[in-house]
Amino acid sequence: MAWAAVLVLPLTARGQAPAPPDTARQQVALKEVVVAASKVEESFLQSPVTVEKLNARALRLTPAPSFFDAIEHLKGVQVITPSLGFKVLNARGFTNTTNVRFAQLVDGIDNQAPHIGGPIGNVLGPSDLDIKSVEIVPGTAAALYGLNAINGLADFQTKNPFSSEGLSVQQKTGVNHLGDPARGARLFTETSLRYAKVLRPKLAFKANATYLRGYDWAANDQTDINPRGNASVGLLGAENPARDPVNSYGNESSDRSVLNLGGKNYQVARTGYDETAVVDYHLKTLKTDAALHYRLRPGTELAYTYRLAAFDNVYQRSNRFQLQHYRLQQHALQLTTAVVQARAYLTQENTGHSYNLRSAAENIDRGFKPDAVWNRDYAAAWNAATQAGQPVAQAHATARTAADAGRPQPGTAAFEERLATVQAINNWDVGAALRVRANLLHAEAQVNLAETLRRGVWSRLSSKVDLLAGADHRTYLVVPDGNYFINPEKNRDPFSNLAYSKTGGFLQAGVRLANEKIRLTATLRADKNDYFITRFNPRLTAVYSPSAAVNFRLSYQSGYRFPSLFEGFSNVNSGQVKRIGGLRVMSDGVFENSYLRTSIDAFVAANSAYANANTPANATAAQKQAVQAQAIAQNRNLLVKGPYTYLRPEHIRSLEVGYKAALLPGGQWLVDADFYYNTYRNFIAQVEAYVPKTLNPDSTAIYLASKATQNRYRLWTNAQSQVYNYGGSLGLRYELPRGYLAGANTTFTRLDRTESGDGLEDGFNTPCWAYNLSLGNEKAYRNLGFGLNYRWQQGYYSQTFLVSGNVAAYGTLDAQISYTMPAQHLRYKLGGSNVLNHYYQSYLGGPSVGGLYYLSLTYEL
């Protein structure tokens, strides 16, 4: 019955012109061009660094629900899924849920959410109807772009209204959560519209709109993060009163207390709520864009584009968030000529009514009963239960029930009222609201100096020389909310606008030798960021082409990543822990006086173990205090002074070699291989460090033995490690007879070693091996086509601030069949991602992802 529902409900269609004849498919690799790798149009085969591309044909064949989902099938690309509406792209290791190391552009325009420092999936990007092609550069691109793209970038090219007129409509209808007993089958629908028109020979416009609704993937991992919190007293598993399930919030470390009960110390956590109780998984996205293009003369075009996105989905950073009524909008102006390219754009962000799920859960608990009162009631109930003869473990369960009496229960009116209250309070010590308004203003220009020379007296020389120069400026402007951001500058109102700027530029020179069989290029970039000295990024590349179809490449480049707004300036009260940015202007004086939370945890645990082993039965209060003092004296050497300091930019050095060739007559066999070796230093990461509320060093240990006598911080800083990783990929594509296209690729990524590792370096979070297999044909039989893709990735160790552990290996099969009706301008597409519906997690702490089945209908006139 479930599969019958799949055939009825999951619908997606797409109408478009009939597939080109097979003869038009030959020599595609020889003629394909790319832009992202060198910022100038060049041969796909002769790109000096690895570049992956999804062209129009690949986009038609993909079984993925959208072009953005299809990116995961490219070699060298890793995608993780925090939400059905929010996927994160990365390459070459060190993945996280807010990937600020990988840039995402639309027609060269950064579409990040400014305060996050990275994009929110494709909410501000193009629709399937307007996408022309996708280019991915896996590996640092900072020398050319300076966009913190030290792990790579994606550039989405959209259709120009001058060359792509007409009306297009697409309706997708689908279903997910099949086989999910907690939720049952849920409907998915997406409606897209595109209209483009040439109004006169020099003027054209286009408009796009997409409305998506669905039900998000759910996160409900009940693995205990704190399984040994009470190991010294033998309370493990379900009996552990300090349990902290991964996707249950309000029972984290800051929500635990050490209670002395019956002469022993126990870690006891508040009860907390599962994520499913504090989030609305209904997903909604409305995005639209409009562009006006004016051709001043042939080869010269001026375009203005406006984009707007309003959406609800789930997002994850250190904690998981409900993005609710979130809005992004962007204004962009671009000038394109054969010599000059210039663009300026403004991105505006408003987080709407978004909120932190962890803070919501813990403050519903605390709003019901403050920690001190709850602990008192718990202790009283425990003492009564043990006096009545209950075993220790049972007494803890009884005590929790008694302390929780009257606690708001999910689904009740009291709970919903309390959740609405904390959502609106912009202080995470008592509420959960995320209220940020931020802006990004960017301007850049580049000049093709070689093209200018070719038109002058140097034309003979310039035919063998490439020369490109560019400059850019970016300013982030934040409206402080008093919780998440303040203006930290001295003598400034903390609520006055906060500005954070960067200016940079590059010069790229290249020469073609030996009848253009050798191409050498050198690039040098300089960037000056507020609070940092000027940094320089070089890039050196060489391409050897013994023939037009066979190419060898070699490159060396470096890149810097400057702290994002969030990393540099955050100012959040969160669960009795203050999270502050790592710039000196934000955290001056904190690093010098802090002690590592990991050492404090070990110190407190050792104190409890000592007290549990040495406190006499029926001990008096004075005896207990004496034992505690002895424990502190014995264990004080466990405390470690924080070795970290104020933020510096991340840095990468990368060496890459590659081979790309179109073999056999017509280039039917495409081979692409690459290998790289990277060195990272100064990873930007978070550390928890606490400051004792005393200036007397002799009292430090006493003050750090209790939460009440310390200031607790989560600080952005740099790891002291130098990290090395390497890897490579191999891609094969073969044009079979009668229009069949077969492909296979595999990616290998490995963490080599860490020198002076302090454990603070960002998690590698990347499978060692992954591969894709694909087969498709647009016209397998008359107008009937199909596409298949199988992806598998090895299990890996996931390390995030929320939870660390092993992610299981998984494989997914995507499939589609399509039928084109040329006379009616219609195309039907029935397909699905993860069609075998094997639920998996792409990272720990994230949702379980099952099958999404769809039917789409596309009409293009």
GIFEN-V952001 format. One record per run of one state. SS is the DSSP state (A for helix, B for strand, O for the rest). FROM is the first residue (numbers start at 1). LEN is the number of residues. If there is no record, write none. Layout:
# GIFEN-V952001
ss = [SS & SS]
from = [FROM & FROM]
len = [LEN & LEN]
This chain:
# GIFEN-V952001
ss = [O & A & O & B & O & A & O & A & O & B & O & B & O & B & O & A & O & A & O & B & O & B & O & B & O & B & O & B & O & B & O & B & O & A & O & B & O & B & O & B & O & B & O & B & O & A & O & A & O & B & O & B & O & A & B & O & B & O & B & A & O & B & O & B & O & B & O & B & O & B & O & B & A & O & A & O & A & O & A & O & B & O & B & O & B & A & O & A & O & B & O & B & O & B & O & B & O & B & O & A & O & B & O & B & O & A & O & A & O & B & A & O & A & O & B & O & B & O & A & O & B & O & B & O & A & O & A & B & O & B & O & A & O & B & O & B & O & B & O & B & O & B & O & B & A & O & B & O & B & O & B & O & B & O]
from = [1 & 2 & 10 & 11 & 14 & 22 & 26 & 28 & 32 & 33 & 35 & 42 & 44 & 52 & 55 & 56 & 62 & 67 & 74 & 78 & 84 & 86 & 91 & 102 & 107 & 109 & 111 & 113 & 114 & 118 & 119 & 131 & 139 & 142 & 146 & 152 & 159 & 166 & 177 & 186 & 201 & 203 & 216 & 224 & 225 & 231 & 234 & 237 & 240 & 245 & 246 & 248 & 250 & 253 & 256 & 262 & 264 & 270 & 273 & 275 & 279 & 282 & 298 & 300 & 317 & 320 & 337 & 340 & 351 & 352 & 353 & 354 & 357 & 369 & 371 & 388 & 392 & 404 & 413 & 424 & 428 & 429 & 433 & 435 & 437 & 449 & 455 & 459 & 463 & 465 & 480 & 498 & 514 & 518 & 530 & 535 & 548 & 550 & 562 & 565 & 570 & 571 & 575 & 577 & 581 & 584 & 588 & 591 & 594 & 595 & 597 & 615 & 621 & 639 & 641 & 642 & 650 & 664 & 665 & 668 & 669 & 682 & 684 & 693 & 697 & 705 & 707 & 710 & 719 & 722 & 736 & 737 & 740 & 741 & 756 & 769 & 782 & 784 & 794 & 796 & 800 & 804 & 808 & 810 & 822 & 825 & 826 & 834 & 840 & 841 & 849 & 850 & 852 & 861]
len = [1 & 8 & 1 & 3 & 8 & 4 & 2 & 4 & 1 & 2 & 7 & 2 & 8 & 3 & 1 & 6 & 5 & 7 & 4 & 6 & 2 & 5 & 11 & 5 & 2 & 2 & 2 & 1 & 4 & 1 & 12 & 8 & 3 & 4 & 6 & 7 & 7 & 11 & 9 & 15 & 2 & 13 & 8 & 1 & 6 & 3 & 3 & 3 & 5 & 1 & 2 & 2 & 3 & 3 & 6 & 2 & 6 & 3 & 2 & 4 & 3 & 16 & 2 & 17 & 3 & 17 & 3 & 11 & 1 & 1 & 1 & 3 & 12 & 2 & 17 & 4 & 12 & 9 & 11 & 4 & 1 & 4 & 2 & 2 & 12 & 6 & 4 & 4 & 2 & 15 & 18 & 16 & 4 & 12 & 5 & 13 & 2 & 12 & 3 & 5 & 1 & 4 & 2 & 4 & 3 & 4 & 3 & 3 & 1 & 2 & 18 & 6 & 18 & 2 & 1 & 8 & 14 & 1 & 3 & 1 & 13 & 2 & 9 & 4 & 8 & 2 & 3 & 9 & 3 & 14 & 1 & 3 & 1 & 15 & 13 & 13 & 2 & 10 & 2 & 4 & 4 & 4 & 2 & 12 & 3 & 1 & 8 & 6 & 1 & 8 & 1 & 2 & 9 & 1]
